[in-house]
Amino acid sequence: MNTQTEFPYLGLKASTDPAQIAERLRYRPAVFEFFTTPADVTPAGLAHLRTMIEWVQHDTRRIVIHHPMSWHGTHVEIASPDTGLRAFVTQSTTALLQVTQEMDVQLLVHGSYSEPPAEIIAEFGSIAAGRAAVLAQLDHWRDLGGNHIMFENSISPTYTYSDPAYNAEILAHHYRLAYDTSHTFIAAQGDNDGLVASLRQLAPAIVHYHLVDSMGQRHDSLPLGQGKIDWTRVWPVLNPRATDIYEITLKDQLDSTAQRASHAYLEQIKAAAKQ
C-alpha cells in the first residue's frame, strides 16, 4: 500500500516513545509533532528527544515540538504567580528553543490552557490584566524564538482566538500562530460562524493547525466528522502555507487510526467540493 499517495499531506502526533514514533512513520507523515512532558526537558530527556528528531528527519523536515502541557499535575500556564511553575517555563522553553535552533525544527507553546475566569481574576485582578500578563510573556519568547516558535490558542479567555477584538490585538504583536480548531469552537460555544470568522481573520499569521473536532462544550478532541464543526466551511479558509496535524485523542497510543481517518475525512470533503 502506497501510504504516501493515500495521505499526501498527513500530519501525525506522538510522544518521544520509539514505539509510537515507529507506528506513525509507517504512514510517512508530511508533518510530525512531538508531544513532550517534563521528563523530556531533563538532560537525559533532551538527548533522547534529539535522537528521535534525527530519526523522524529521515522522513520529513517539518517537525514541531509541543511544549509540556502539565507540570506537577497542573497545566503549564505561561503567565503564573507560582514561582516554581515560572522557573519550569523558563528552563523548559529555553532548552527546547535551543533544540529547535540546532535542529531547524519548531516549538509550539500554549498561551494558556483552560484556566476559568474566576481563577484569572483572583490571580491578576481582571481578565484584561491576565491577558496583558500573557502577552508580555509571549512577547518575550517571540523575541527569543524568532522563526522557531509559535503560540497556540486555548479555551481560557487569557489567550483565546474567539474574540475578534482580542484577535486584532494578537495580530498587532506579530506572533507566529498555532491554531486549534476545537479550542476556538469551544470558546465560541459551538458557533461555526464564529469559528470561520476567527480562522479567516487570523489566517495570514497562522503557521500551524491542530485540526480536531468537538461538540463545542468541553475539551473532547474528537475525530473529524464526529463533532459539530462544519468542515465544509472550515477548510477553504485555512492558510494553505501552514502545516497541520490531527490532534485526536487516541484510545491506544500505538494506533494512529483516528488521526489518519480524520485526514481521509477531510480529503473526501475537499474532493467533493471540487467536483
Secondary structure, DSSP 8 states (H G I E B T S, - for coil): --HHHHSTT-EEEE-S-HHHHHHHHTT--SEEEEE--GGGGSHHHHHHHHHHHHHHTTT-S-EEEE--SEETTEE--SS-S-HHHHHHHHHHHHHHHHHHHHHT-EEEEES-----HHHHHHHHSSHHHHHHHHHHHHHHHHHHHGGGEEEE--SSGGG-SS-HHHHHHHHHTT--EEEEHHHHHHHTTS-HHHHHHHHHHHGGGEEEEEE-B--SSS---B-TTSSS--HHHHGGGS-TTSEEEE----SSTT--HHHHHHHHHHHHHHHHHH-
